Amino acid sequence: MSAINLAIVGVGKIVRDQHLPSIAANGDFKLVATASRHGTVDGIPAYTSIEAMLEAEPSIDAVSLCMPPQYRYEAAYKALVAGKHVFLEKPPGATLSEVADLQELADKQGASLFASWHSRYAAAVEAAKSFLASTTMKNMHVIWKEDVRHWHPNQEWIWQAGGLGVFDPGINALSIVTHILPKPMFLTAATLEFPENRDAPVAADLYFRNADHVPVHAEFDWLQTGKQSWDIIAETEAGRMELNEGGSKLSVNGELKFSAPEAEYPALYRRFAEIIKAGTSDVDLAPLRHVADAFMLGKRKVVDAFYD
């Protein structure tokens, strides 16, 4: 099979840091065009809109959409109608209804749709899933705390309705948890802290349980300074499991069991190529459903204004 001609829409930091190196290292893809209001890639034809790009570059086979989620549906719809395979950065859309419609359209068009969750591809996640499947879990504690001023400086869209706020990183934790738990969990209570000048939360406290009433407590905070916390801790009959550093390290009873360098985005593009070749889609909306449930069920708490 010849290389898949790929285009990127929305050339920003995540594209330069993760997508471009991963595409360059993957022989299944060839970057042939970009569309972005501001960003370009040296040596690659650049357009300011997806419409202009699709019209000018009919050889495009697939499109990676990396703009903010509030604007992703329209671009994905146009790409699918044009018969292109679509890679959706996380979160896959601003609403569940949008992504469900895109999935239906992809099936109709015979195109592959990929709702990507990069944290699921962290090095130790599969080892953690295997460990939990081998024992009985008693409880789980998720601690996902980082500094928004470091990771998302002056990104106004992320504080707007649909930008998710602290759930932008928090959904990464949820993508791991929903993948490694042997049984689905359901939200029972939540408190969301909204800065008085923002439309999205800066912190969230979430309580879940599964059908066996096993509790899962998740704490998300966007004002963490110093060492950042991306940890998932489970007490089980086989002992204490710790999945640390965003899923890159696994320890059981204090003993390091698995550790490897970050390679999430290369794995995402391997998966995208795989589903294109197989003629299938990969659209798991469990992480986004939990975020929607939190906004539906959560108590709203107004806190001090946030300024970058």
C-alpha positions in Angstrom: 0.0 0.0 0.0 1.3 3.4 -1.0 1.7 6.2 1.7 -1.4 7.8 2.9 -1.5 11.4 1.9 -2.2 13.3 5.1 -3.2 16.9 5.7 -3.2 18.8 9.1 -5.8 21.4 10.0 -4.8 23.8 12.8 -1.0 24.2 13.0 -0.3 25.0 16.7 2.0 23.9 19.5 0.7 20.3 19.8 1.2 19.8 16.1 4.8 21.0 16.2 5.6 19.2 19.4 3.9 15.9 18.7 2.1 15.4 15.3 4.9 16.5 12.9 7.6 14.3 14.5 5.3 11.3 14.7 4.2 11.7 11.0 7.8 12.1 9.9 8.8 8.9 11.6 5.8 6.9 10.2 6.3 5.5 6.7 2.5 4.9 6.3 1.9 8.7 6.0 3.1 11.5 3.8 2.3 15.1 4.9 1.1 16.9 1.8 -0.8 20.0 3.0 -1.8 22.1 5.9 -4.7 24.5 6.6 -4.4 27.0 9.4 -5.2 30.7 10.1 -1.7 31.4 11.3 0.6 28.4 11.3 2.5 26.8 8.4 5.0 23.9 8.0 8.2 24.6 6.0 8.1 23.0 2.5 4.4 22.0 2.8 1.6 23.7 0.8 -0.3 25.9 3.2 -3.9 27.1 3.0 -6.0 29.3 5.3 -9.1 27.2 5.3 -10.0 23.5 5.0 -12.3 24.3 2.1 -9.4 25.8 0.0 -7.1 23.0 0.9 -9.5 20.2 -0.1 -10.3 21.9 -3.4 -6.7 22.5 -4.2 -5.3 19.2 -3.0 -7.6 16.3 -4.3 -4.9 13.7 -3.6 -5.4 14.1 0.2 -6.5 10.7 1.7 -6.8 11.7 5.4 -7.0 14.8 7.6 -5.8 15.3 11.2 -7.9 18.0 12.9 -6.0 19.8 15.6 -8.0 23.0 16.1 -10.0 23.7 19.3 -12.9 21.3 19.8 -15.5 24.1 19.4 -14.6 24.3 15.7 -13.9 20.7 14.9 -17.3 19.4 13.8 -17.6 21.6 10.8 -14.1 20.8 9.5 -14.6 17.0 10.2 -18.0 17.1 8.4 -16.4 18.7 5.3 -13.5 16.3 5.2 -15.8 13.2 5.6 -18.2 14.5 2.8 -15.1 14.8 0.6 -14.3 11.1 1.3 -11.3 11.7 3.6 -10.4 9.7 6.7 -10.4 11.8 9.8 -8.2 11.9 12.9 -9.8 13.9 15.7 -7.4 15.4 18.4 -8.8 15.0 21.9 -11.4 15.8 22.9 -13.1 14.6 19.7 -15.7 17.3 19.7 -17.5 20.0 21.7 -20.6 17.7 22.3 -21.4 14.0 22.2 -24.1 14.7 19.6 -21.5 16.1 17.1 -19.2 13.1 17.3 -22.1 10.7 17.0 -23.2 12.4 13.8 -19.6 12.3 12.5 -19.5 8.6 13.2 -22.7 8.0 11.3 -21.4 10.1 8.4 -18.1 8.2 8.4 -19.9 4.9 8.2 -22.0 6.2 5.3 -19.0 7.5 3.4 -16.9 4.4 4.0 -14.3 6.5 5.7 -12.3 5.9 8.9 -12.9 8.1 11.9 -10.5 8.1 14.8 -11.3 9.7 18.2 -7.8 9.8 19.5 -6.9 9.6 23.3 -3.2 10.0 23.5 -2.9 9.2 27.2 -4.3 5.7 26.6 -1.1 5.0 24.6 1.2 5.9 27.5 3.9 3.2 28.0 2.6 1.5 31.2 -1.2 1.7 30.6 -1.6 -1.7 29.1 0.4 -3.2 32.0 -1.9 -1.5 34.4 -4.9 -2.8 32.6 -3.5 -6.4 32.8 -2.7 -6.0 36.5 -6.3 -4.8 37.4 -7.8 -7.7 35.3 -5.8 -10.2 37.4 -7.0 -9.0 40.8 -10.0 -7.4 42.6 -9.9 -3.6 43.0 -11.1 -2.1 46.3 -10.9 1.6 45.3 -9.1 4.0 43.0 -7.8 7.6 43.5 -7.0 9.8 40.5 -4.8 12.8 41.1 -4.4 15.0 37.9 -3.0 18.4 38.8 -1.0 20.7 36.6 -0.2 24.4 36.0 -2.4 25.8 33.3 -0.1 28.9 33.0 2.7 26.6 31.9 0.8 24.2 29.6 -1.8 26.5 28.1 -0.6 30.1 28.5 -3.0 32.8 27.1 -5.2 30.2 25.4 -8.6 31.9 25.7 -10.5 29.3 23.9 -9.9 26.8 26.6 -11.7 28.9 29.1 -14.7 29.4 26.9 -17.8 27.3 26.9 -16.9 24.1 25.1 -13.2 24.5 25.8 -13.5 22.1 28.9 -11.3 24.1 31.2 -9.6 21.7 33.7 -11.2 18.8 31.9 -8.9 19.4 28.9 -6.1 17.6 30.9 -8.6 15.8 33.2 -10.1 13.9 30.2 -6.7 12.4 29.7 -7.0 10.8 33.1 -10.5 9.6 32.3 -9.3 8.1 29.0 -6.9 6.0 30.9 -9.3 5.0 33.7 -12.0 4.0 31.3 -9.5 1.8 29.5 -7.9 0.0 32.4 -11.0 -0.6 34.6 -12.4 -4.1 34.3 -16.0 -2.7 34.6 -17.5 0.6 33.6 -17.8 3.4 36.2 -20.6 5.9 36.7 -20.5 9.4 38.2 -22.4 9.8 41.4 -21.4 13.3 42.6 -19.2 16.2 41.5 -18.2 19.7 42.4 -16.8 22.0 39.7 -15.0 25.2 40.5 -15.6 28.0 38.1 -13.5 31.2 38.3 -15.9 34.1 38.4 -14.6 35.5 35.1 -14.5 32.2 33.2 -17.0 29.9 31.5 -15.1 26.7 32.2 -13.9 25.1 35.5 -10.4 25.4 37.0 -10.9 22.4 39.3 -13.1 19.4 39.7 -13.8 16.8 42.4 -15.5 13.7 41.0 -16.9 10.6 42.7 -17.7 7.4 40.7 -18.6 3.8 41.4 -19.0 0.7 39.2 -21.8 -1.9 39.3 -20.0 -3.5 42.3 -20.0 -0.2 44.2 -16.2 0.0 44.0 -15.4 3.7 44.5 -13.3 5.9 42.2 -12.4 9.4 43.3 -10.8 11.9 40.9 -9.3 15.3 41.7 -8.5 17.7 38.9 -6.8 21.0 39.5 -5.3 23.5 37.1 -3.5 25.7 39.6 -0.8 23.2 40.6 2.7 24.7 40.9 6.0 22.9 41.3 5.9 19.2 40.6 3.0 18.2 38.4 0.8 15.3 39.4 -0.6 12.8 36.9 -1.2 9.7 39.1 -3.7 6.9 39.3 -3.6 4.8 42.5 -5.6 1.6 43.0 -5.9 -0.5 46.2 -6.5 -4.1 45.2 -6.4 -7.5 46.8 -2.9 -7.9 45.2 -1.7 -4.7 46.8 -1.3 -1.1 45.8 -1.0 -0.2 42.2 0.4 3.2 41.1 0.3 4.4 37.6 2.5 7.5 37.6 3.7 10.3 35.4 0.7 10.3 33.1 0.8 6.5 32.6 4.5 6.1 31.8 5.4 4.2 35.0 3.7 1.3 36.9 4.6 0.2 40.4 3.0 -2.5 42.6 3.5 -2.4 46.3 6.3 0.2 45.8 8.2 -1.9 43.3 8.7 -0.4 39.8 7.2 -2.9 37.3 7.3 -1.0 34.0 8.7 2.2 32.7 9.4 3.5 29.2 9.9 6.9 27.4 6.9 8.8 26.1 5.7 7.5 22.7 2.0 8.3 22.7 1.6 10.2 19.4 3.7 7.7 17.3 1.3 5.0 18.7 -1.7 7.2 17.7 -0.5 7.4 14.1 0.2 3.7 14.0 -3.4 3.1 15.1 -4.8 5.6 12.6 -3.0 3.8 9.8 -4.2 0.5 11.1 -7.9 1.4 11.0 -7.6 3.1 7.6 -6.1 -0.1 6.2 -8.8 -2.2 7.9 -11.6 0.0 6.7 -12.9 0.6 10.3 -13.3 3.4 12.8 -12.2 3.8 16.4 -14.6 6.1 18.3 -14.8 5.5 22.0 -16.7 8.3 23.7 -16.5 7.1 27.3 -14.1 9.8 28.5 -16.2 12.6 26.9 -19.4 11.1 28.3 -18.0 11.3 31.8 -17.1 15.0 31.3 -20.7 15.6 30.0 -22.0 13.8 33.1 -19.9 16.0 35.3 -21.4 19.2 33.8 -24.8 17.6 34.1 -24.6 16.3 37.7 -21.9 18.5 39.2 -22.5 21.3 41.7 -21.2 24.6 40.5 -18.9 26.5 42.9 -17.7 30.1 42.0 -14.1 30.8 43.0 -11.7 33.7 42.6 -11.1 35.1 39.1 -8.4 33.6 37.0 -5.9 35.7 35.0 -2.9 34.5 33.0 
